[in-house]
Amino acid sequence: MICKEIDCHSKVRAKGYCAKHYTQIQRHGRVTPEKEKLQNGGICKIEGCNQKLRSRGLCSSHYYQHMGFYQMKKNKENS
């Protein structure tokens, strides 16, 4: 049996979906597109920051701050 997702020809793992699509449903509650378009042309979503994206819409500095490795710092303009 093959995955019930359109244009997917992988073997079913669970509930009619292949491993990739089933995992997406488990994590996100939906099947996610192959590549979601980057918003802002791949620029960090923090106002005033123009660095390239690393993950979750954030540049490396803001991503690591968000993940708790560093304390979040206010932008100089906003302090």
DSSP file (Angstrom, degrees, kcal/mol; ACC not computed):
  #  RESIDUE AA STRUCTURE BP1 BP2  ACC     N-H-->O    O-->H-N    N-H-->O    O-->H-N    TCO  KAPPA ALPHA  PHI   PSI    X-CA   Y-CA   Z-CA
    1    1 A M              0   0    0      0, 0.0    11,-1.6     0, 0.0     2,-0.3   0.000 360.0 360.0 360.0 143.8    0.0    0.0    0.0
    2    2 A I  B     -A   11   0A   0      9,-0.2     9,-0.2     1,-0.1     7,-0.1  -0.728 360.0 -80.6-109.8 160.3    1.2    3.5   -0.8
    3    3 A C        -     0   0    0      7,-2.6    14,-0.2    -2,-0.3     5,-0.2  -0.199  31.1-136.5 -55.3 140.7    0.9    6.8    1.1
    4    4 A K  S    S+     0   0    0     12,-2.7     2,-0.2     3,-0.1    -1,-0.1   0.512  72.1 109.2 -82.2  -3.2   -2.5    8.6    0.6
    5    5 A E  S >  S-     0   0    0     11,-0.2     3,-1.7     1,-0.1    16,-0.0  -0.533  85.0 -96.2 -71.4 138.6   -0.8   12.0    0.3
    6    6 A I  T 3  S+     0   0    0      1,-0.3    -1,-0.1    -2,-0.2     3,-0.1  -0.274 104.6   6.5 -58.3 136.9   -1.0   13.3   -3.3
    7    7 A D  T 3  S+     0   0    0      1,-0.2     2,-0.5    -4,-0.1    -1,-0.3   0.617  98.6 121.9  64.0  17.6    2.2   12.5   -5.4
    8    8 A C    <   +     0   0    0     -3,-1.7    -1,-0.2    -5,-0.2    -6,-0.0  -0.944  34.6 177.9-109.8 129.6    3.8   10.4   -2.7
    9    9 A H        +     0   0    0     -2,-0.5     2,-0.1    -7,-0.1    -1,-0.1   0.076  38.4 123.4-117.1  22.2    4.6    6.8   -3.6
   10   10 A S        -     0   0    0      1,-0.1    -7,-2.6    -8,-0.0     2,-0.1  -0.433  69.9 -90.9 -82.8 159.1    6.2    5.7   -0.4
   11   11 A K  B     -A    2   0A   0     -9,-0.2     8,-0.4    -2,-0.1    -9,-0.2  -0.377  47.1-101.7 -68.6 146.1    5.0    2.7    1.6
   12   12 A V        +     0   0    0    -11,-1.6     6,-0.3     6,-0.2    -1,-0.1  -0.436  38.2 173.9 -69.0 138.5    2.4    3.3    4.3
   13   13 A R        -     0   0    0      4,-3.6     2,-0.3     1,-0.4     5,-0.2   0.747  64.9 -11.0-107.7 -51.0    3.7    3.5    7.9
   14   14 A A  B >  S+B   17   0B   0      3,-1.9     3,-2.5     4,-0.1    -1,-0.4  -0.991 121.6   1.1-155.3 144.3    0.6    4.5    9.9
   15   15 A K  T 3  S-     0   0    0     -2,-0.3     3,-0.1     1,-0.3    -1,-0.0   0.762 126.9 -55.3  50.8  32.3   -3.0    5.7    9.3
   16   16 A G  T 3  S+     0   0    0      1,-0.3   -12,-2.7   -13,-0.1     2,-0.3   0.451 115.3 107.2  85.9   1.3   -2.5    5.6    5.6
   17   17 A Y  B <   -B   14   0B   0     -3,-2.5    -4,-3.6   -14,-0.2    -3,-1.9  -0.811  68.2-117.7-113.4 153.0    0.6    7.9    5.5
   18   18 A C     >  -     0   0    0     -2,-0.3     4,-2.7    -6,-0.3     5,-0.3  -0.233  44.3 -93.2 -73.4 173.6    4.3    7.1    4.9
   19   19 A A  H  > S+     0   0    0     -8,-0.4     4,-2.3     1,-0.2     5,-0.2   0.903 124.2  49.8 -58.2 -44.4    6.8    7.8    7.7
   20   20 A K  H  > S+     0   0    0      1,-0.2     4,-1.9     2,-0.2    -1,-0.2   0.947 116.2  39.5 -62.4 -50.5    7.6   11.3    6.5
   21   21 A H  H  > S+     0   0    0      2,-0.2     4,-2.0     1,-0.2    -1,-0.2   0.862 114.6  53.0 -71.6 -35.1    4.0   12.5    6.2
   22   22 A Y  H  X S+     0   0    0     -4,-2.7     4,-2.3     2,-0.2    -1,-0.2   0.911 109.3  49.9 -64.2 -41.4    2.9   10.7    9.4
   23   23 A T  H  X S+     0   0    0     -4,-2.3     4,-2.6    -5,-0.3     5,-0.2   0.899 108.5  52.9 -63.3 -41.1    5.7   12.4   11.3
   24   24 A Q  H  X>S+     0   0    0     -4,-1.9     4,-3.2     1,-0.2     6,-0.8   0.909 110.0  47.9 -60.7 -42.1    4.7   15.8    9.9
   25   25 A I  H  X5S+     0   0    0     -4,-2.0     4,-1.7     4,-0.2    -2,-0.2   0.905 112.2  49.5 -65.5 -41.2    1.1   15.3   11.0
   26   26 A Q  H  <5S+     0   0    0     -4,-2.3    -2,-0.2     1,-0.2    -1,-0.2   0.913 120.8  35.1 -62.7 -43.2    2.3   14.2   14.5
   27   27 A R  H  <5S+     0   0    0     -4,-2.6    -2,-0.2    -5,-0.1    -3,-0.2   0.885 135.7  18.1 -79.6 -41.2    4.6   17.3   14.8
   28   28 A H  H  <5S-     0   0    0     -4,-3.2    -3,-0.2     2,-0.3    -2,-0.2   0.518  93.7-119.1-114.6  -9.1    2.5   20.0   13.0
   29   29 A G  S  <<S+     0   0    0     -4,-1.7     2,-0.3    -5,-0.5    -4,-0.2   0.568  90.6  52.1  78.1   7.6   -1.0   18.7   12.9
   30   30 A R  S    S-     0   0    0     -6,-0.8     2,-0.5    -9,-0.1    -2,-0.3  -0.975  95.8 -89.0-160.8 165.6   -0.9   18.8    9.1
   31   31 A V        -     0   0    0     -2,-0.3   -10,-0.1    -3,-0.1    -9,-0.1  -0.767  48.6-143.1 -81.6 126.8    1.2   17.7    6.1
   32   32 A T        -     0   0    0     -2,-0.5    -8,-0.1     1,-0.1    -7,-0.1  -0.635  19.3-100.3 -93.7 150.4    3.7   20.4    5.5
   33   33 A P        -     0   0    0      0, 0.0     3,-0.4     0, 0.0    -1,-0.1  -0.228  35.9-107.6 -62.1 157.4    4.8   21.6    2.0
   34   34 A E  S    S+     0   0    0      1,-0.3     2,-0.4     0, 0.0    -2,-0.1   0.929 107.4   4.1 -52.8 -49.5    8.2   20.3    0.7
   35   35 A K  S    S-     0   0    0      3,-0.0     2,-0.3     0, 0.0    -1,-0.3  -0.922  76.5-145.4-140.4 112.7    9.7   23.7    1.2
   36   36 A E        -     0   0    0     -2,-0.4     3,-0.1    -3,-0.4    -4,-0.0  -0.597  36.0-102.5 -75.8 138.7    7.7   26.5    2.7
   37   37 A K        -     0   0    0     -2,-0.3     2,-0.3     1,-0.1    -1,-0.1  -0.315  34.9-113.7 -63.6 139.6    8.6   29.8    1.2
   38   38 A L    >   -     0   0    0     -3,-0.0     3,-0.8     1,-0.0     2,-0.2  -0.582  28.9-132.1 -74.2 130.6   10.9   32.0    3.3
   39   39 A Q  G >> S+     0   0    0     -2,-0.3     3,-1.7     1,-0.2     4,-0.7  -0.527  86.5  15.9 -79.7 152.3    9.2   35.1    4.5
   40   40 A N  G 34 S-     0   0    0      1,-0.3     3,-0.3    -2,-0.2    -1,-0.2   0.735 129.7 -70.3  58.6  25.8   11.0   38.4    4.1
   41   41 A G  G <4 S-     0   0    0     -3,-0.8    -1,-0.3     1,-0.2    -2,-0.1   0.767  96.9 -50.8  66.3  25.0   13.5   36.8    1.6
   42   42 A G  T <4 S+     0   0    0     -3,-1.7    11,-2.3     1,-0.3     2,-0.3   0.790 100.2 141.5  84.5  28.4   15.1   34.8    4.3
   43   43 A I  B  <  -C   52   0C   0     -4,-0.7    -1,-0.3    -3,-0.3     9,-0.2  -0.818  61.1 -90.3-105.4 145.0   15.8   37.6    6.8
   44   44 A C        -     0   0    0      7,-2.6    14,-0.2    -2,-0.3     5,-0.2  -0.160  29.0-135.8 -50.6 139.4   15.4   37.3   10.6
   45   45 A K  S    S+     0   0    0     12,-2.8     2,-0.4     2,-0.1    -1,-0.1   0.537  72.7 108.1 -81.3  -5.7   11.9   38.2   11.8
   46   46 A I  S >  S-     0   0    0     11,-0.2     3,-2.3     1,-0.1    16,-0.0  -0.598  83.8-106.3 -73.7 127.3   13.2   40.3   14.7
   47   47 A E  T 3  S+     0   0    0     -2,-0.4    -1,-0.1     1,-0.3     3,-0.1  -0.272 103.1  16.2 -56.8 130.9   12.5   44.0   13.9
   48   48 A G  T 3  S+     0   0    0      1,-0.2     2,-0.5    -4,-0.1    -1,-0.3   0.357  98.6 112.6  88.0  -5.2   15.7   45.8   13.0
   49   49 A C    <   +     0   0    0     -3,-2.3    -1,-0.2    -5,-0.2    26,-0.0  -0.886  37.7 178.2-103.2 127.9   17.7   42.6   12.4
   50   50 A N        +     0   0    0     -2,-0.5    -1,-0.1    -7,-0.1     2,-0.1   0.079  36.4 127.8-114.9  22.5   18.8   42.0    8.8
   51   51 A Q        -     0   0    0      1,-0.1    -7,-2.6    -8,-0.1     3,-0.1  -0.397  66.6 -93.8 -78.6 157.3   20.7   38.8    9.3
   52   52 A K  B     -C   43   0C   0     -9,-0.2     8,-0.4     1,-0.1    -9,-0.2  -0.334  49.0 -94.8 -67.9 150.8   20.1   35.7    7.2
   53   53 A L        +     0   0    0    -11,-2.3     6,-0.3     6,-0.2    -1,-0.1  -0.333  39.5 172.1 -66.3 146.0   17.7   33.0    8.6
   54   54 A R        -     0   0    0      4,-3.5     2,-0.3     1,-0.3     5,-0.2   0.655  65.1 -29.4-112.6 -55.7   19.0   30.1   10.5
   55   55 A S  B >  S+D   58   0D   0      3,-1.7     3,-2.2     4,-0.1    -1,-0.3  -0.978 117.1  17.2-163.9 151.6   15.9   28.4   11.9
   56   56 A R  T 3  S-     0   0    0     -2,-0.3     3,-0.1     1,-0.3    -1,-0.0   0.783 127.4 -58.5  54.0  32.7   12.3   29.2   13.0
   57   57 A G  T 3  S+     0   0    0      1,-0.3   -12,-2.8   -13,-0.1     2,-0.3   0.603 115.3 109.8  77.5  11.2   12.4   32.6   11.2
   58   58 A L  B <   -D   55   0D   0     -3,-2.2    -4,-3.5   -14,-0.2    -3,-1.7  -0.868  67.4-120.3-121.6 152.5   15.4   33.7   13.3
   59   59 A C     >  -     0   0    0     -2,-0.3     4,-2.7    -6,-0.3     5,-0.2  -0.255  47.1 -91.7 -74.3 174.5   19.1   34.4   12.5
   60   60 A S  H  > S+     0   0    0     -8,-0.4     4,-2.5     1,-0.2     5,-0.2   0.923 124.9  49.3 -56.9 -48.1   21.7   32.4   14.5
   61   61 A S  H  > S+     0   0    0      1,-0.2     4,-1.7     2,-0.2    -1,-0.2   0.941 116.9  39.7 -59.4 -50.0   22.0   35.0   17.3
   62   62 A H  H  > S+     0   0    0      2,-0.2     4,-2.6     1,-0.2    -1,-0.2   0.840 113.0  56.6 -71.5 -32.3   18.3   35.3   17.9
   63   63 A Y  H  X S+     0   0    0     -4,-2.7     4,-2.2     2,-0.2    -2,-0.2   0.945 109.3  45.1 -61.9 -48.4   17.7   31.6   17.4
   64   64 A Y  H  <>S+     0   0    0     -4,-2.5     5,-2.3     2,-0.2     6,-0.9   0.860 113.1  50.9 -66.6 -34.4   20.2   30.7   20.2
   65   65 A Q  H ><5S+     0   0    0     -4,-1.7     3,-1.1    -5,-0.2     7,-0.2   0.929 111.0  49.1 -64.0 -44.7   18.7   33.4   22.4
   66   66 A H  H 3<5S+     0   0    0     -4,-2.6    -2,-0.2     1,-0.3    -1,-0.2   0.864 107.3  54.7 -62.3 -37.9   15.2   32.0   21.8
   67   67 A M  T 3<5S-     0   0    0     -4,-2.2    -1,-0.3    -5,-0.2    -2,-0.2   0.531 121.2-108.0 -77.3  -5.4   16.4   28.4   22.6
   68   68 A G  T < 5S+     0   0    0     -3,-1.1    -3,-0.2    -4,-0.4    -2,-0.1   0.543  88.6 116.9  94.9   7.5   17.7   29.6   25.9
   69   69 A F  S   <S+     0   0    0     -5,-2.3     2,-0.3    -6,-0.2    -4,-0.2   0.814  86.7  16.9 -75.4 -29.4   21.4   29.5   25.3
   70   70 A Y  S    S-     0   0    0     -6,-0.9    -2,-0.3    -9,-0.1     2,-0.2  -0.940  90.4-100.3-136.2 157.2   21.7   33.3   25.7
   71   71 A Q        -     0   0    0     -2,-0.3     2,-0.1     1,-0.1    -5,-0.1  -0.587  47.1-102.2 -77.3 142.6   19.4   35.9   27.3
   72   72 A M        -     0   0    0     -2,-0.2     2,-0.4    -7,-0.2    -1,-0.1  -0.421  37.6-151.7 -64.3 135.1   17.4   37.9   24.9
   73   73 A K        -     0   0    0     -2,-0.1     2,-0.1    -3,-0.0     3,-0.1  -0.893  13.0-121.5-110.3 140.2   18.9   41.3   24.3
   74   74 A K        -     0   0    0     -2,-0.4     2,-0.1     1,-0.1     5,-0.1  -0.479  34.6-102.0 -74.2 149.0   16.8   44.3   23.4
   75   75 A N    >>  -     0   0    0     -2,-0.1     4,-0.8     1,-0.1     3,-0.7  -0.436  29.4-119.7 -65.0 147.1   17.7   46.1   20.1
   76   76 A K  G >4 S+     0   0    0      1,-0.3     3,-0.6     2,-0.2    -1,-0.1   0.857 114.9  54.7 -57.1 -36.0   19.7   49.3   20.8
   77   77 A E  G 34 S+     0   0    0      1,-0.2    -1,-0.3     2,-0.1   -29,-0.0   0.824 110.4  45.3 -68.2 -31.0   16.9   51.3   19.1
   78   78 A N  G <4        0   0    0     -3,-0.7    -1,-0.2     1,-0.2    -2,-0.2   0.485 360.0 360.0 -93.5  -4.3   14.2   49.8   21.5
   79   79 A S    <<        0   0    0     -4,-0.8    -1,-0.2    -3,-0.6    -2,-0.1   0.476 360.0 360.0 -86.7 360.0   16.0   50.2   24.8
